[in-house]
Amino acid sequence: MNEEDREAIDRKPSTTGAGNSPVVPKQLTLESRLQFRCHPGIDCFTRCCSDIDIMLTPYDVIRMKQRLGISSDRFLERYTRSRIEEKTGWPQLLIKMEESSGKPCPFVTTDGCTIYTDRPAMCRYYPIGQGIHRKQVDDQVVNEEFYMLIREEHCHGFSEERQWTIAEWRENQEAEHYDRMAGQWKELFVRNITREEEKDGRRQTMFFLASYNLDQFRRFVLESRFLETFDIDAEETAAIREDDVQLMNLAFRYLRYLFGVEKTLSLREGVLPEEEPGGEGA
């Protein structure tokens, strides 16, 4: 394993509250095999759901807030905490564990996960973790995804007889769909924050808003100069008023545009770049 691979593994949030990392330092592929099964009859059921860092993607937030029937503001306030990702400098959102004994996940009971069908991607992957390492290919930086095994001492799921390839596990847990929904955002998240962006706190604020608080981002789009500035057609404008996934995709395009990754949006005729909402002239 090269140093880039090790750095990518180190970037993975710890899944234990203390002690040595449970991440097995071996890079895996979609064809790699594992023996594992989790079910209510196993004696360690839900023990992996306490005192852990569960990172949330924008699509995770959409599924969970819709399942709970609450706004983004309420979801973020009640169920999450944030921090700055150490390697990249971008704001990161995590589930806030309860303050009671053992620090359990707020969505887990002795009977299991109360939002199981809408659980986050990181929970779907367990006991597999994802890693990304960036490497230079010709004149481009390419993000390569790989996988690793998370083997915690308390987990007895590895003693079960069921075997999978990682590709089969992803399909069974519907993790592949979650990966597709978050793909463009992950490309931004693993990109190191620039000196300019670090100095300009507005950009970090906009990253957090567009990534995690879609209800506020919707208000930003509809109530600021956004639609007067960018050439968004009437059909898409109508869709983002009601559809969170459509709005999320617009948010990704806006962030890629704002951070100079790709010209994913077009300015309306006569609008100057410094007049962009959320940009230098905001």
C-alpha positions in Angstrom: 0.0 0.0 0.0 1.5 3.4 -1.0 1.5 6.5 1.1 -1.4 8.0 -0.8 -3.6 5.0 0.1 -2.6 5.3 3.7 -3.5 8.9 3.8 -6.9 8.2 2.3 -7.6 5.5 4.9 -6.5 8.0 7.6 -9.0 10.4 6.3 -11.8 8.0 7.1 -13.6 9.0 10.4 -13.0 6.7 13.3 -15.9 4.3 14.1 -14.9 3.8 17.7 -15.0 6.2 20.6 -11.4 5.4 21.7 -8.6 3.0 21.3 -6.9 1.6 18.2 -8.5 2.1 14.8 -10.6 -0.9 13.7 -9.8 -0.2 10.0 -7.8 -3.1 8.5 -4.9 -1.5 6.6 -5.5 -3.3 3.3 -7.0 -1.8 0.2 -9.9 -3.7 -1.2 -11.8 -3.7 -4.6 -15.3 -4.4 -5.6 -14.3 -8.0 -6.3 -12.8 -8.5 -2.8 -14.8 -10.9 -0.6 -16.0 -10.7 3.0 -17.8 -13.0 5.3 -20.4 -11.1 7.3 -24.1 -10.9 8.3 -25.9 -8.7 10.7 -29.4 -9.5 12.0 -31.6 -9.0 15.1 -30.7 -12.5 16.5 -27.0 -11.8 16.8 -25.7 -11.0 20.3 -24.0 -7.8 19.3 -27.0 -6.3 17.5 -26.9 -2.5 17.5 -23.6 -2.3 19.5 -21.9 -0.7 16.5 -24.5 2.2 16.7 -23.1 4.0 19.7 -20.3 6.5 20.3 -19.3 6.7 16.7 -18.7 9.3 14.0 -21.3 8.9 11.3 -20.6 11.3 8.5 -23.6 12.6 6.5 -23.8 13.4 2.8 -26.3 15.9 1.4 -28.5 13.0 0.1 -28.4 11.4 3.6 -29.8 14.6 5.1 -32.6 14.7 2.5 -33.7 11.1 3.1 -33.5 11.5 6.9 -35.3 14.8 7.2 -38.0 13.7 4.8 -38.4 10.4 6.8 -38.8 12.5 10.0 -41.1 15.1 8.3 -39.1 18.0 9.6 -37.2 21.0 8.1 -33.5 21.1 7.4 -33.1 23.7 10.2 -34.8 21.4 12.7 -32.9 18.3 11.6 -29.5 20.0 11.8 -30.3 21.5 15.2 -31.6 18.3 16.8 -29.7 15.5 15.2 -26.3 16.7 14.0 -23.0 18.4 14.9 -20.4 19.8 12.6 -16.7 20.1 12.4 -14.0 21.2 10.0 -12.5 18.2 8.1 -8.9 18.1 9.2 -7.4 17.1 5.8 -9.4 19.3 3.4 -10.7 22.2 5.6 -14.3 21.9 4.5 -17.3 21.7 7.0 -18.4 18.2 7.8 -21.7 17.1 9.2 -22.1 14.1 11.6 -25.0 12.6 13.5 -25.0 13.8 17.1 -24.9 10.9 19.5 -27.2 11.1 22.6 -25.7 12.2 25.9 -27.1 9.2 27.8 -24.9 6.2 28.8 -23.0 4.7 25.9 -23.8 7.7 23.7 -26.2 5.8 21.4 -27.3 7.0 18.0 -30.6 8.9 18.4 -32.3 6.7 15.8 -31.4 3.3 17.3 -33.4 1.3 19.9 -32.9 -2.2 21.2 -35.1 -3.3 18.3 -32.9 -1.8 15.7 -32.7 1.4 13.6 -36.0 3.3 13.5 -35.1 4.9 10.1 -33.5 1.8 8.6 -34.8 2.2 5.1 -33.5 5.8 5.1 -30.3 5.2 7.0 -27.1 7.0 5.9 -24.7 5.6 3.4 -22.0 5.1 6.0 -24.3 2.8 7.9 -25.2 1.0 4.7 -21.6 0.2 4.0 -20.7 -1.1 7.5 -18.5 -3.1 8.0 -16.9 -1.7 4.8 -15.4 1.7 4.7 -14.7 3.9 1.6 -11.5 5.7 0.9 -10.5 8.1 -1.9 -7.0 8.9 -2.9 -6.2 11.7 -5.4 -3.4 11.2 -7.9 -2.0 13.1 -10.9 -2.8 11.5 -14.3 -1.2 13.5 -17.0 -2.4 17.0 -16.4 -5.5 16.1 -14.3 -6.1 15.1 -10.7 -8.1 11.8 -10.6 -10.0 10.6 -7.6 -9.8 6.8 -7.2 -12.2 5.1 -4.8 -11.3 2.0 -2.8 -12.6 0.1 0.1 -11.4 -1.2 3.4 -12.7 -3.6 6.1 -13.7 -2.2 9.5 -13.3 -5.0 12.0 -14.4 -4.0 15.6 -13.8 -6.4 18.4 -17.4 -6.5 19.6 -18.8 -7.4 16.2 -19.7 -11.1 15.8 -21.2 -10.6 12.3 -17.9 -11.9 10.8 -18.6 -15.3 12.4 -21.8 -15.7 10.3 -21.5 -17.9 7.2 -22.9 -15.5 4.6 -20.2 -14.4 2.0 -20.3 -11.5 -0.4 -18.2 -9.5 -2.8 -18.1 -5.9 -1.9 -20.0 -5.2 -5.1 -22.7 -7.6 -3.9 -22.8 -6.0 -0.5 -23.2 -2.5 -2.0 -26.1 -3.7 -4.1 -27.8 -5.5 -1.2 -27.5 -2.4 1.0 -28.5 0.0 -1.8 -25.3 1.8 -1.2 -24.6 2.1 -4.9 -27.6 4.4 -5.3 -26.4 6.6 -2.4 -22.9 6.8 -4.0 -24.4 8.0 -7.3 -26.5 10.7 -5.6 -23.4 12.0 -3.7 -20.8 11.5 -6.4 -20.4 15.1 -7.5 -20.4 16.4 -3.9 -17.7 13.9 -2.9 -15.5 15.3 -5.6 -15.7 18.7 -4.0 -15.4 17.4 -0.4 -12.1 15.6 -1.0 -10.6 18.7 -2.7 -8.3 20.6 -0.4 -9.6 24.1 0.6 -7.5 26.8 -1.0 -5.8 29.7 0.8 -8.3 32.1 -0.8 -11.3 30.0 0.3 -9.9 29.6 3.9 -9.6 33.4 4.2 -13.1 33.9 2.7 -15.4 32.4 5.3 -18.4 33.1 3.1 -17.4 30.3 0.8 -17.2 27.8 3.6 -20.6 29.1 4.9 -22.1 28.6 1.4 -20.6 25.1 1.2 -22.3 24.2 4.4 -25.6 25.8 3.3 -25.7 24.2 -0.1 -24.6 20.8 1.1 -26.7 20.4 4.2 -29.4 23.0 4.7 -31.4 22.7 1.5 -34.4 24.5 2.9 -32.3 27.6 3.5 -30.5 27.1 0.1 -34.0 27.0 -1.5 -34.8 30.4 0.1 -31.4 31.7 -1.1 -32.1 30.7 -4.7 -35.7 32.0 -4.7 -35.3 35.1 -2.7 -31.8 36.4 -3.7 -30.6 37.5 -7.1 -29.8 33.9 -8.0 -32.5 33.4 -10.7 -31.8 36.9 -12.1 -28.1 36.1 -12.3 -28.0 32.5 -13.6 -29.7 31.2 -16.7 -32.0 28.6 -15.1 -34.9 27.5 -17.3 -38.6 27.7 -16.1 -38.9 23.9 -15.9 -36.0 23.5 -13.5 -37.1 26.6 -11.5 -40.5 24.9 -11.0 -38.9 21.6 -10.0 -36.6 23.0 -7.3 -39.5 24.7 -5.5 -40.8 21.2 -4.5 -38.1 18.6 -5.3 -35.2 18.3 -2.8 -33.2 16.1 -5.1 -33.5 18.5 -8.0 -32.5 21.3 -5.7 -29.5 19.3 -4.4 -28.3 18.8 -7.9 -28.5 22.5 -8.5 -26.6 23.1 -5.3 -23.8 20.8 -6.5 -23.6 22.7 -9.8 -23.5 26.0 -8.0 -20.7 24.9 -5.7 -18.7 23.5 -8.6 -19.2 26.9 -10.3 -18.5 29.0 -7.2 -15.2 27.2 -6.5 -14.0 27.3 -10.1 -14.1 23.5 -10.6 -16.4 23.6 -13.7 -18.5 26.2 -15.5 -21.7 24.3 -14.6 -23.9 27.5 -14.7 -24.3 30.3 -17.2 -24.7 33.9 -16.3 -27.6 35.7 -17.9 -26.8 38.3 -20.5 -25.4 41.5 -19.0 -24.6 40.0 -15.6 -21.0 40.5 -14.3 -19.2 37.7 -12.4 -18.7 40.0 -9.3 -22.5 40.3 -9.1 -23.0 36.6 -8.5 -25.0 35.9 -5.2 -22.6 34.2 -2.8 -19.6 35.3 -4.8 -17.2 38.2 -4.4 -19.9 40.8 -4.7 -22.3 39.3 -2.3 
